[in-house]
């Protein structure tokens, strides 16, 4: 097992100013910043097929917070839009991710329903 462990090497760097040749099997990966989002529409949801959706009691899973819903979209390469709505008084939330948002539906006028889009 020791010989197998010596075959692998992983290193993390804060920058990559200088490059050095390595074996053919080596790969260098760069961490990309998370996408930025802006408001696409308030008081609406997308009239499109959802990539993922969760609705119900706020506080767990995708419904933990808008930031968690947004992170779920950021981690899906197909996601370009996400919908977030919550009613804090009733401890209820709704998170949906979409690849596209060709048109809008009226949604949750009493809540703070918002569709966000990636700016990247």
N, C-alpha and C positions, 0 to 999 in steps of 0.2 A: 504493500500500500504506500510505503514511503516513496518508492520510485515514481508511482503515479502522481502523488501530490507535488513532486518536484517539477512535473511537466507543466503545471498551471501557475499562472501569476496574474494577480489582479491588483491594480493600483488606481488610486483616486488622486486627481490633481486639481488645484484651484485654477490653473491656467496651463496652456500648452504652447509656450513660446518657442521651445526648441524641440525638434523631432530627431529621433535616432532610428536607424534601421533595426528591424527585428525579424523574427522568423516569418515564413509565409502564412502561418496559421494565426498570426496576431491580428487583432482588430482594435481600433480606437473608436470610442463612442463619445459623443458630446451630448450633455444634458441640455435640452431646449427649455426656454422659459415657458411657463404655462400661458395659454392664450389669454388675451384680454377680451373682455365682454363689454358691450354697451346695451342700453335698452332698445329693443326693437319695437315693442308695443306694450302699453299698459291697458289692463282691463280685457285682454284677449288671450286666447291660446291659439296655437297653430292648427290649421285644418290640414293635417298631414299624418302619415303613419308614424307612430312613436317608435323610437329605438328602445327606450325603456320607460317605465312609468310606475310610480308608487304613490298611493293616496291613502290617507288614514291618520291615525294618531301621530302627532308630531313627536320628535325626539329620538327616533331610532332609524337606522339604515339611511336611505336617501332623504328621509324626512327629518334628520337631525338638525339641519340648518340649510339656508340657501347656499352657503359655502360648500357643504357636502354635495348638494345637488349639482352645483357648478363643477366641482372636482370630478364628479362622475362623467359629466360631459367632456371635460378636458382630457380624461383618460381614454375616451372612445374616439379613435381617429375619424369615424364617420359623423360624429356629432358637431353640428354647426350652430344649433339653437337649443336653449333649454327654457322651460316654463317653470316658474316658481310661484306658488300661492300659499298663503297661510292665514289662519285665523287664530291668533294667540289666545283670545278669550275662550275659544272652544278647544284649544290644544289640537288643532287639525292642520295638516299640510298636504301639498300636492306637488310632485316633481315629475316632469316629463322631459325627455331629451329627443331631439329631432335631427335628421340629416338636412332637411330643407323645411322652409316655411313659406310655401307659395301663396297662401291666403290665411286669413284669420277668422276665428270664431269669437263671438262675444262670450266672455267667461267671468264668473265671480265678481260682479259689479260691487258687491258689498265687501269683498276682500281686496287684497293688494296684488292681484294677479298681474304678472309681468312676464313677457317673453324677452329673453336676452339673446344676443347674437355674438358670435366671435368676431373680433375686429381684425383677425389675422387672415 
